[in-house]
């Protein structure tokens, strides 16, 4: 085959530092659009981005040319700066150091998209910690509670 053909769909989840409620509702659309722009620049187009006051979910097609770690680093770095300067103008805004990323089957694309679009409704019933535990369990990722919730 003379070309590389790739379709790696990723569900990315990351939170504000110490899960502080630093993403006000009136700044979310701007933040998500800015993050989508960064993903596009890194050849990893966003399919949907959503979240609530303390964390973000992004579903995107990972570039065949860039590592996931680099994409996450650029999205978090760029959007943190945006929140400090243009978004909430809060100099104390920071993302948590880690993240969770899950591969998504094309057959589950619609389901994951709806899940991300309905984050506000979802979090009326479940905390972020419980949500992340469930996602990690569903994807059979072992984790140490001491390090996940710093």
QUISUL-V222651 format. One line per field, one symbol per residue. psi: psi as a letter, one per 40 degrees, with the letter a starting at -180 (. if undefined). A space follows every 50 residues. Layout:
psi = ???
This chain:
psi = heihhighhhhhhiiihffigegideeddddddddddddddffghhdihi aaeeiihhhihhieeiidddddddddddddddddddbefheehiiidaih hhihideedddddddddfddddeeehidddddddddddefhiihddede.
